[in-house]
Amino acid sequence: MLTIRNRIAGGSLVIALLISLAAGIVFNAQIERILRDGSIAVLQSDSAAYVSALQNQDGGPLDPPGLGQHIAVVAPDGSTPVNTLPSALRDMLPNLVASHTPRSVTPESAQSAGISYLVLSTPITTAGGEWHVVAARSGHEESTVLDEMRLLLFVGLALIVLGTAATAWLLTSAALAPVKRLRASAEELSASPGTELLPVASARDEIAELAETLNELIVRLRASASRERQLVSDASHELRTPLAILTMQLQLAEAEASSVEQLLEDVAGARRNVARLTALVNSLLELSTLEGLAAREDGGLSDAAELDREARDAVERARFRFGAAAIELSYEGLAVPGPGAQFAIKAEDFGRIIDNLASNAVTAMPGGGALTVTLALARGALVLRVADTGGGLEPGFEAHALERFSRGDASRAAGRGTGLGLAIVAAIVTNAGGTIALENSPGVGLTVTVTLPAVGAPPAAAAPR
């Protein structure tokens, strides 16, 4: 399996090869053009003296060419007063004269040896007729220089390609070094979990951002694991007491029941403990479902009118459930719900909020009291208030009232509730993006205020009735 380093280095090598190939083709064409232009300039220089002499002297005496120069001067009558062309080109002179553009020529006699010549024919018109100056140079020199330039170009491009691949390898290794350190740190953290986090480099780059994101994930996972451990610990603690009492009651009923009345009393006590266990398990399942809903973020939508109807139904359910208690229950709902207002909560979940708050309030008022539920729209938010006259919370307990299995000393001593009602309410409200506030008046009562922001069109304010 190719590593990221190998893939980047290999990709850089391929790209460098393609670029070098294209550059080599372009450079080779330019080198050929430059060498050819240089050769033509030399031929023109060789011909210049004769062209000037013919133009000025009209066929006067011509000096012989220099050493190594291949020159032929063709007179109008076809004679050649000057001719130092190689023998292989002399037979081709009539054809060479006819061409006035530079061209490469390979004589038949030299084809087997691979010898070619660059020939330039320059016509000069004088009073005595048209003269031609033919200059030639061997293509061997040009080919030699071109081969050397090509070799230099090939070596240079090869070094560039290899250098690019090596540089990509080294840079990738340096760039991935922090990732390697992150992996080593993650392995250490997984082997010995603690409070440490992954190291974050001082450079504000993608690796540092990755480390920060992973650290946030680690913190959330640790918090989730801590909550799970705490939940298991709290649930075990809460379940252990009623299970022990239930076991003891059953043992007493089996071994020491002296009468049918005593047996019935023990069975009734066992039934109460079973009911408490059932309520506790149901509350745990409900809280677990709400926390899973928060992770999925699919709490649903409801408008103000639906929530108002659900609140009325919840109050009616409370009247039915607690009708035997001396509780004065009242509801003040919305006068005009306002069309278009949407809230991120299902109607049944909103009813569960009121169910739990009402149940907690009634539990806190065993001798009777008043319970008031108010629903109103204010500044684009839905405000639910549930107020009771149950004496309120113990001083200083407000900060822990929304925690799971949290109960005051008096409630715990009296065996009232499971400590999950307000935790469930808080979970529902949090899922809906709302807030919950406790207004505690010790010795008087408790008011719970739930505020849910609108996610649709802002509703018009309406006074409660």
Contacts in CASP RR format, 6 or more apart in sequence:
PFRMAT RR
TARGET T0000
AUTHOR 0000-0000-0000
METHOD contacts of the structure
MODEL  1
MLTIRNRIAGGSLVIALLISLAAGIVFNAQIERILRDGSIAVLQSDSAAY
VSALQNQDGGPLDPPGLGQHIAVVAPDGSTPVNTLPSALRDMLPNLVASH
TPRSVTPESAQSAGISYLVLSTPITTAGGEWHVVAARSGHEESTVLDEMR
LLLFVGLALIVLGTAATAWLLTSAALAPVKRLRASAEELSASPGTELLPV
ASARDEIAELAETLNELIVRLRASASRERQLVSDASHELRTPLAILTMQL
QLAEAEASSVEQLLEDVAGARRNVARLTALVNSLLELSTLEGLAAREDGG
LSDAAELDREARDAVERARFRFGAAAIELSYEGLAVPGPGAQFAIKAEDF
GRIIDNLASNAVTAMPGGGALTVTLALARGALVLRVADTGGGLEPGFEAH
ALERFSRGDASRAAGRGTGLGLAIVAAIVTNAGGTIALENSPGVGLTVTV
TLPAVGAPPAAAAPR
4 172 0 8 1.000
4 176 0 8 1.000
5 169 0 8 1.000
5 172 0 8 1.000
5 173 0 8 1.000
5 176 0 8 1.000
8 168 0 8 1.000
8 169 0 8 1.000
8 172 0 8 1.000
9 165 0 8 1.000
9 168 0 8 1.000
9 169 0 8 1.000
9 172 0 8 1.000
10 165 0 8 1.000
10 168 0 8 1.000
11 168 0 8 1.000
12 164 0 8 1.000
12 165 0 8 1.000
12 167 0 8 1.000
12 168 0 8 1.000
13 161 0 8 1.000
13 164 0 8 1.000
13 165 0 8 1.000
13 168 0 8 1.000
15 164 0 8 1.000
16 160 0 8 1.000
16 161 0 8 1.000
16 164 0 8 1.000
16 165 0 8 1.000
17 161 0 8 1.000
20 157 0 8 1.000
20 158 0 8 1.000
20 160 0 8 1.000
20 161 0 8 1.000
23 157 0 8 1.000
24 153 0 8 1.000
24 157 0 8 1.000
27 153 0 8 1.000
28 150 0 8 1.000
28 153 0 8 1.000
31 146 0 8 1.000
31 149 0 8 1.000
31 150 0 8 1.000
31 153 0 8 1.000
32 146 0 8 1.000
35 142 0 8 1.000
35 145 0 8 1.000
35 146 0 8 1.000
35 149 0 8 1.000
36 102 0 8 1.000
36 118 0 8 1.000
36 142 0 8 1.000
39 102 0 8 1.000
39 118 0 8 1.000
39 137 0 8 1.000
39 139 0 8 1.000
39 142 0 8 1.000
40 102 0 8 1.000
40 118 0 8 1.000
40 120 0 8 1.000
42 137 0 8 1.000
43 102 0 8 1.000
43 118 0 8 1.000
43 119 0 8 1.000
43 120 0 8 1.000
43 135 0 8 1.000
43 136 0 8 1.000
43 137 0 8 1.000
44 120 0 8 1.000
44 122 0 8 1.000
44 135 0 8 1.000
46 65 0 8 1.000
46 69 0 8 1.000
46 70 0 8 1.000
46 71 0 8 1.000
46 135 0 8 1.000
46 137 0 8 1.000
47 71 0 8 1.000
47 120 0 8 1.000
47 122 0 8 1.000
47 133 0 8 1.000
47 135 0 8 1.000
49 63 0 8 1.000
50 62 0 8 1.000
50 71 0 8 1.000
50 73 0 8 1.000
50 82 0 8 1.000
50 133 0 8 1.000
51 122 0 8 1.000
51 124 0 8 1.000
51 133 0 8 1.000
53 59 0 8 1.000
53 60 0 8 1.000
53 62 0 8 1.000
53 63 0 8 1.000
54 60 0 8 1.000
54 62 0 8 1.000
54 73 0 8 1.000
54 124 0 8 1.000
54 126 0 8 1.000
54 131 0 8 1.000
54 133 0 8 1.000
55 124 0 8 1.000
55 126 0 8 1.000
58 126 0 8 1.000
58 127 0 8 1.000
58 128 0 8 1.000
59 75 0 8 1.000
59 126 0 8 1.000
59 128 0 8 1.000
59 131 0 8 1.000
62 73 0 8 1.000
62 81 0 8 1.000
62 82 0 8 1.000
64 82 0 8 1.000
64 84 0 8 1.000
65 71 0 8 1.000
65 82 0 8 1.000
65 84 0 8 1.000
68 84 0 8 1.000
69 84 0 8 1.000
69 135 0 8 1.000
70 84 0 8 1.000
70 85 0 8 1.000
70 86 0 8 1.000
70 89 0 8 1.000
70 117 0 8 1.000
70 135 0 8 1.000
70 136 0 8 1.000
70 137 0 8 1.000
71 82 0 8 1.000
71 83 0 8 1.000
71 84 0 8 1.000
71 85 0 8 1.000
71 133 0 8 1.000
71 134 0 8 1.000
71 135 0 8 1.000
71 136 0 8 1.000
72 80 0 8 1.000
72 82 0 8 1.000
72 83 0 8 1.000
72 84 0 8 1.000
72 85 0 8 1.000
72 89 0 8 1.000
72 90 0 8 1.000
72 93 0 8 1.000
72 96 0 8 1.000
72 133 0 8 1.000
72 134 0 8 1.000
72 136 0 8 1.000
73 80 0 8 1.000
73 81 0 8 1.000
73 82 0 8 1.000
73 83 0 8 1.000
73 131 0 8 1.000
73 132 0 8 1.000
73 133 0 8 1.000
73 134 0 8 1.000
74 80 0 8 1.000
74 93 0 8 1.000
74 97 0 8 1.000
74 131 0 8 1.000
74 132 0 8 1.000
74 133 0 8 1.000
74 134 0 8 1.000
75 81 0 8 1.000
75 131 0 8 1.000
76 128 0 8 1.000
76 129 0 8 1.000
76 130 0 8 1.000
76 131 0 8 1.000
80 93 0 8 1.000
83 90 0 8 1.000
83 93 0 8 1.000
85 93 0 8 1.000
85 134 0 8 1.000
85 136 0 8 1.000
86 107 0 8 1.000
86 117 0 8 1.000
86 136 0 8 1.000
87 109 0 8 1.000
88 107 0 8 1.000
88 109 0 8 1.000
88 110 0 8 1.000
88 115 0 8 1.000
88 117 0 8 1.000
89 96 0 8 1.000
89 105 0 8 1.000
89 107 0 8 1.000
89 117 0 8 1.000
89 119 0 8 1.000
89 136 0 8 1.000
91 107 0 8 1.000
92 105 0 8 1.000
92 107 0 8 1.000
93 134 0 8 1.000
96 105 0 8 1.000
96 119 0 8 1.000
96 121 0 8 1.000
96 134 0 8 1.000
96 136 0 8 1.000
97 121 0 8 1.000
97 132 0 8 1.000
97 134 0 8 1.000
98 121 0 8 1.000
99 119 0 8 1.000
99 121 0 8 1.000
100 121 0 8 1.000
100 122 0 8 1.000
100 123 0 8 1.000
102 118 0 8 1.000
102 119 0 8 1.000
102 120 0 8 1.000
103 118 0 8 1.000
103 119 0 8 1.000
104 116 0 8 1.000
104 117 0 8 1.000
104 118 0 8 1.000
104 119 0 8 1.000
104 139 0 8 1.000
105 116 0 8 1.000
105 117 0 8 1.000
105 118 0 8 1.000
105 119 0 8 1.000
105 136 0 8 1.000
106 114 0 8 1.000
106 115 0 8 1.000
106 116 0 8 1.000
106 117 0 8 1.000
107 115 0 8 1.000
107 117 0 8 1.000
110 116 0 8 1.000
115 138 0 8 1.000
115 139 0 8 1.000
115 140 0 8 1.000
116 138 0 8 1.000
116 139 0 8 1.000
117 136 0 8 1.000
117 137 0 8 1.000
117 138 0 8 1.000
117 139 0 8 1.000
118 136 0 8 1.000
118 137 0 8 1.000
118 139 0 8 1.000
118 142 0 8 1.000
119 134 0 8 1.000
119 135 0 8 1.000
119 136 0 8 1.000
120 134 0 8 1.000
120 135 0 8 1.000
120 136 0 8 1.000
121 132 0 8 1.000
121 133 0 8 1.000
121 134 0 8 1.000
122 132 0 8 1.000
122 133 0 8 1.000
122 134 0 8 1.000
122 135 0 8 1.000
123 130 0 8 1.000
123 131 0 8 1.000
123 132 0 8 1.000
124 130 0 8 1.000
124 131 0 8 1.000
124 132 0 8 1.000
124 133 0 8 1.000
125 131 0 8 1.000
175 207 0 8 1.000
178 201 0 8 1.000
178 207 0 8 1.000
178 208 0 8 1.000
178 211 0 8 1.000
179 207 0 8 1.000
179 210 0 8 1.000
181 199 0 8 1.000
182 198 0 8 1.000
182 199 0 8 1.000
182 207 0 8 1.000
182 210 0 8 1.000
182 211 0 8 1.000
182 214 0 8 1.000
185 198 0 8 1.000
185 199 0 8 1.000
186 198 0 8 1.000
186 214 0 8 1.000
189 196 0 8 1.000
189 197 0 8 1.000
189 198 0 8 1.000
189 218 0 8 1.000
193 222 0 8 1.000
197 215 0 8 1.000
197 218 0 8 1.000
197 219 0 8 1.000
198 211 0 8 1.000
198 214 0 8 1.000
198 215 0 8 1.000
198 218 0 8 1.000
199 211 0 8 1.000
200 208 0 8 1.000
200 211 0 8 1.000
200 212 0 8 1.000
200 215 0 8 1.000
201 207 0 8 1.000
201 208 0 8 1.000
201 211 0 8 1.000
202 208 0 8 1.000
230 404 0 8 1.000
231 284 0 8 1.000
231 404 0 8 1.000
234 404 0 8 1.000
234 405 0 8 1.000
235 280 0 8 1.000
235 284 0 8 1.000
235 405 0 8 1.000
237 405 0 8 1.000
238 280 0 8 1.000
238 405 0 8 1.000
238 418 0 8 1.000
239 277 0 8 1.000
239 280 0 8 1.000
242 273 0 8 1.000
242 276 0 8 1.000
242 277 0 8 1.000
242 280 0 8 1.000
243 273 0 8 1.000
243 277 0 8 1.000
245 273 0 8 1.000
246 270 0 8 1.000
246 273 0 8 1.000
246 274 0 8 1.000
246 277 0 8 1.000
249 266 0 8 1.000
249 269 0 8 1.000
249 270 0 8 1.000
249 273 0 8 1.000
250 266 0 8 1.000
250 270 0 8 1.000
252 266 0 8 1.000
253 262 0 8 1.000
253 263 0 8 1.000
253 266 0 8 1.000
253 267 0 8 1.000
253 270 0 8 1.000
256 262 0 8 1.000
257 263 0 8 1.000
257 266 0 8 1.000
276 417 0 8 1.000
276 418 0 8 1.000
279 417 0 8 1.000
279 418 0 8 1.000
280 418 0 8 1.000
280 420 0 8 1.000
283 418 0 8 1.000
283 419 0 8 1.000
283 420 0 8 1.000
283 421 0 8 1.000
283 424 0 8 1.000
284 420 0 8 1.000
286 352 0 8 1.000
286 420 0 8 1.000
286 424 0 8 1.000
287 404 0 8 1.000
287 420 0 8 1.000
287 423 0 8 1.000
287 424 0 8 1.000
287 427 0 8 1.000
290 424 0 8 1.000
290 427 0 8 1.000
290 428 0 8 1.000
290 431 0 8 1.000
291 427 0 8 1.000
293 299 0 8 1.000
293 431 0 8 1.000
294 427 0 8 1.000
294 430 0 8 1.000
294 431 0 8 1.000
299 344 0 8 1.000
299 345 0 8 1.000
299 346 0 8 1.000
299 349 0 8 1.000
299 431 0 8 1.000
299 432 0 8 1.000
300 344 0 8 1.000
300 345 0 8 1.000
300 346 0 8 1.000
301 342 0 8 1.000
301 343 0 8 1.000
301 344 0 8 1.000
301 345 0 8 1.000
301 455 0 8 1.000
302 310 0 8 1.000
302 342 0 8 1.000
302 343 0 8 1.000
302 345 0 8 1.000
302 346 0 8 1.000
302 347 0 8 1.000
302 350 0 8 1.000
303 337 0 8 1.000
303 338 0 8 1.000
303 339 0 8 1.000
303 340 0 8 1.000
303 341 0 8 1.000
303 342 0 8 1.000
303 343 0 8 1.000
304 334 0 8 1.000
304 337 0 8 1.000
304 338 0 8 1.000
304 340 0 8 1.000
304 341 0 8 1.000
304 343 0 8 1.000
304 377 0 8 1.000
304 382 0 8 1.000
304 459 0 8 1.000
305 334 0 8 1.000
305 337 0 8 1.000
305 338 0 8 1.000
305 339 0 8 1.000
306 347 0 8 1.000
307 343 0 8 1.000
307 345 0 8 1.000
307 347 0 8 1.000
307 350 0 8 1.000
307 375 0 8 1.000
307 382 0 8 1.000
308 333 0 8 1.000
308 334 0 8 1.000
308 337 0 8 1.000
308 375 0 8 1.000
309 347 0 8 1.000
310 347 0 8 1.000
310 348 0 8 1.000
310 350 0 8 1.000
310 351 0 8 1.000
310 354 0 8 1.000
311 331 0 8 1.000
311 333 0 8 1.000
311 350 0 8 1.000
311 351 0 8 1.000
311 354 0 8 1.000
311 373 0 8 1.000
311 375 0 8 1.000
311 384 0 8 1.000
312 331 0 8 1.000
312 333 0 8 1.000
313 351 0 8 1.000
314 350 0 8 1.000
314 351 0 8 1.000
314 354 0 8 1.000
314 355 0 8 1.000
314 358 0 8 1.000
314 373 0 8 1.000
315 329 0 8 1.000
315 331 0 8 1.000
315 354 0 8 1.000
315 358 0 8 1.000
315 373 0 8 1.000
317 355 0 8 1.000
318 329 0 8 1.000
318 354 0 8 1.000
318 355 0 8 1.000
318 358 0 8 1.000
318 359 0 8 1.000
318 362 0 8 1.000
318 371 0 8 1.000
319 329 0 8 1.000
321 359 0 8 1.000
322 329 0 8 1.000
322 358 0 8 1.000
322 362 0 8 1.000
325 362 0 8 1.000
325 365 0 8 1.000
325 366 0 8 1.000
325 367 0 8 1.000
325 368 0 8 1.000
326 367 0 8 1.000
326 368 0 8 1.000
326 369 0 8 1.000
327 362 0 8 1.000
327 365 0 8 1.000
327 368 0 8 1.000
327 369 0 8 1.000
327 370 0 8 1.000
327 371 0 8 1.000
328 369 0 8 1.000
328 370 0 8 1.000
328 371 0 8 1.000
329 358 0 8 1.000
329 370 0 8 1.000
329 371 0 8 1.000
329 372 0 8 1.000
329 373 0 8 1.000
330 370 0 8 1.000
330 371 0 8 1.000
330 372 0 8 1.000
330 373 0 8 1.000
331 372 0 8 1.000
331 373 0 8 1.000
331 374 0 8 1.000
331 375 0 8 1.000
332 372 0 8 1.000
332 373 0 8 1.000
332 374 0 8 1.000
332 375 0 8 1.000
332 376 0 8 1.000
332 464 0 8 1.000
332 465 0 8 1.000
333 374 0 8 1.000
333 375 0 8 1.000
333 376 0 8 1.000
333 464 0 8 1.000
333 465 0 8 1.000
334 375 0 8 1.000
334 376 0 8 1.000
334 377 0 8 1.000
334 462 0 8 1.000
334 464 0 8 1.000
334 465 0 8 1.000
335 462 0 8 1.000
335 463 0 8 1.000
335 464 0 8 1.000
335 465 0 8 1.000
336 460 0 8 1.000
336 462 0 8 1.000
337 377 0 8 1.000
337 459 0 8 1.000
337 462 0 8 1.000
338 377 0 8 1.000
338 459 0 8 1.000
338 460 0 8 1.000
338 462 0 8 1.000
340 456 0 8 1.000
340 457 0 8 1.000
340 459 0 8 1.000
341 377 0 8 1.000
341 380 0 8 1.000
341 382 0 8 1.000
341 454 0 8 1.000
341 456 0 8 1.000
341 457 0 8 1.000
341 458 0 8 1.000
341 459 0 8 1.000
342 454 0 8 1.000
342 455 0 8 1.000
342 456 0 8 1.000
342 457 0 8 1.000
343 382 0 8 1.000
343 432 0 8 1.000
343 452 0 8 1.000
343 453 0 8 1.000
343 454 0 8 1.000
343 455 0 8 1.000
344 431 0 8 1.000
344 432 0 8 1.000
344 433 0 8 1.000
344 452 0 8 1.000
344 455 0 8 1.000
345 428 0 8 1.000
345 431 0 8 1.000
345 432 0 8 1.000
345 452 0 8 1.000
349 428 0 8 1.000
349 431 0 8 1.000
349 432 0 8 1.000
350 384 0 8 1.000
350 428 0 8 1.000
352 424 0 8 1.000
352 428 0 8 1.000
353 384 0 8 1.000
353 425 0 8 1.000
353 428 0 8 1.000
353 429 0 8 1.000
353 450 0 8 1.000
354 373 0 8 1.000
354 384 0 8 1.000
354 386 0 8 1.000
356 421 0 8 1.000
356 422 0 8 1.000
356 424 0 8 1.000
356 425 0 8 1.000
357 386 0 8 1.000
357 422 0 8 1.000
357 425 0 8 1.000
357 448 0 8 1.000
358 371 0 8 1.000
358 373 0 8 1.000
358 386 0 8 1.000
359 421 0 8 1.000
360 417 0 8 1.000
360 421 0 8 1.000
360 422 0 8 1.000
361 371 0 8 1.000
361 386 0 8 1.000
361 388 0 8 1.000
361 390 0 8 1.000
361 446 0 8 1.000
362 371 0 8 1.000
363 411 0 8 1.000
363 416 0 8 1.000
363 417 0 8 1.000
364 388 0 8 1.000
364 390 0 8 1.000
364 391 0 8 1.000
364 392 0 8 1.000
364 411 0 8 1.000
364 416 0 8 1.000
364 445 0 8 1.000
364 446 0 8 1.000
365 371 0 8 1.000
365 388 0 8 1.000
365 389 0 8 1.000
365 390 0 8 1.000
366 416 0 8 1.000
369 388 0 8 1.000
369 389 0 8 1.000
369 390 0 8 1.000
370 388 0 8 1.000
370 389 0 8 1.000
371 386 0 8 1.000
371 387 0 8 1.000
371 388 0 8 1.000
371 389 0 8 1.000
372 385 0 8 1.000
372 386 0 8 1.000
372 387 0 8 1.000
372 388 0 8 1.000
373 384 0 8 1.000
373 385 0 8 1.000
373 386 0 8 1.000
374 383 0 8 1.000
374 384 0 8 1.000
374 385 0 8 1.000
374 386 0 8 1.000
374 387 0 8 1.000
374 464 0 8 1.000
375 382 0 8 1.000
375 383 0 8 1.000
375 384 0 8 1.000
375 385 0 8 1.000
375 464 0 8 1.000
376 382 0 8 1.000
376 383 0 8 1.000
376 385 0 8 1.000
376 462 0 8 1.000
376 463 0 8 1.000
376 464 0 8 1.000
377 383 0 8 1.000
377 459 0 8 1.000
377 460 0 8 1.000
377 461 0 8 1.000
377 462 0 8 1.000
378 461 0 8 1.000
379 461 0 8 1.000
380 453 0 8 1.000
380 454 0 8 1.000
380 458 0 8 1.000
380 459 0 8 1.000
380 461 0 8 1.000
381 451 0 8 1.000
381 452 0 8 1.000
381 453 0 8 1.000
381 454 0 8 1.000
382 451 0 8 1.000
382 452 0 8 1.000
382 454 0 8 1.000
382 459 0 8 1.000
383 449 0 8 1.000
383 450 0 8 1.000
383 451 0 8 1.000
383 452 0 8 1.000
384 449 0 8 1.000
384 450 0 8 1.000
384 451 0 8 1.000
384 452 0 8 1.000
385 447 0 8 1.000
385 448 0 8 1.000
385 449 0 8 1.000
385 450 0 8 1.000
386 447 0 8 1.000
386 448 0 8 1.000
386 450 0 8 1.000
387 445 0 8 1.000
387 446 0 8 1.000
387 447 0 8 1.000
387 448 0 8 1.000
388 445 0 8 1.000
388 446 0 8 1.000
388 447 0 8 1.000
389 444 0 8 1.000
389 445 0 8 1.000
390 443 0 8 1.000
390 444 0 8 1.000
390 445 0 8 1.000
390 446 0 8 1.000
391 441 0 8 1.000
391 442 0 8 1.000
391 443 0 8 1.000
391 444 0 8 1.000
391 445 0 8 1.000
391 446 0 8 1.000
392 440 0 8 1.000
392 441 0 8 1.000
392 442 0 8 1.000
392 443 0 8 1.000
392 444 0 8 1.000
392 445 0 8 1.000
392 446 0 8 1.000
393 401 0 8 1.000
393 408 0 8 1.000
393 438 0 8 1.000
393 440 0 8 1.000
393 442 0 8 1.000
393 446 0 8 1.000
394 408 0 8 1.000
394 409 0 8 1.000
394 410 0 8 1.000
394 442 0 8 1.000
395 442 0 8 1.000
397 406 0 8 1.000
397 408 0 8 1.000
397 440 0 8 1.000
398 438 0 8 1.000
398 440 0 8 1.000
400 406 0 8 1.000
401 422 0 8 1.000
401 438 0 8 1.000
402 422 0 8 1.000
402 423 0 8 1.000
402 425 0 8 1.000
402 426 0 8 1.000
402 436 0 8 1.000
402 438 0 8 1.000
403 423 0 8 1.000
404 419 0 8 1.000
404 420 0 8 1.000
404 423 0 8 1.000
405 418 0 8 1.000
405 419 0 8 1.000
405 420 0 8 1.000
405 423 0 8 1.000
406 419 0 8 1.000
406 422 0 8 1.000
406 423 0 8 1.000
407 416 0 8 1.000
407 417 0 8 1.000
407 419 0 8 1.000
411 417 0 8 1.000
411 419 0 8 1.000
422 448 0 8 1.000
425 436 0 8 1.000
425 448 0 8 1.000
425 450 0 8 1.000
426 436 0 8 1.000
429 435 0 8 1.000
429 436 0 8 1.000
429 450 0 8 1.000
429 452 0 8 1.000
432 452 0 8 1.000
433 452 0 8 1.000
433 453 0 8 1.000
434 450 0 8 1.000
434 451 0 8 1.000
434 452 0 8 1.000
434 453 0 8 1.000
435 450 0 8 1.000
435 451 0 8 1.000
436 448 0 8 1.000
436 449 0 8 1.000
436 450 0 8 1.000
436 451 0 8 1.000
437 448 0 8 1.000
437 449 0 8 1.000
437 451 0 8 1.000
438 446 0 8 1.000
438 447 0 8 1.000
438 448 0 8 1.000
438 449 0 8 1.000
439 446 0 8 1.000
439 447 0 8 1.000
439 448 0 8 1.000
439 449 0 8 1.000
440 446 0 8 1.000
441 447 0 8 1.000
END
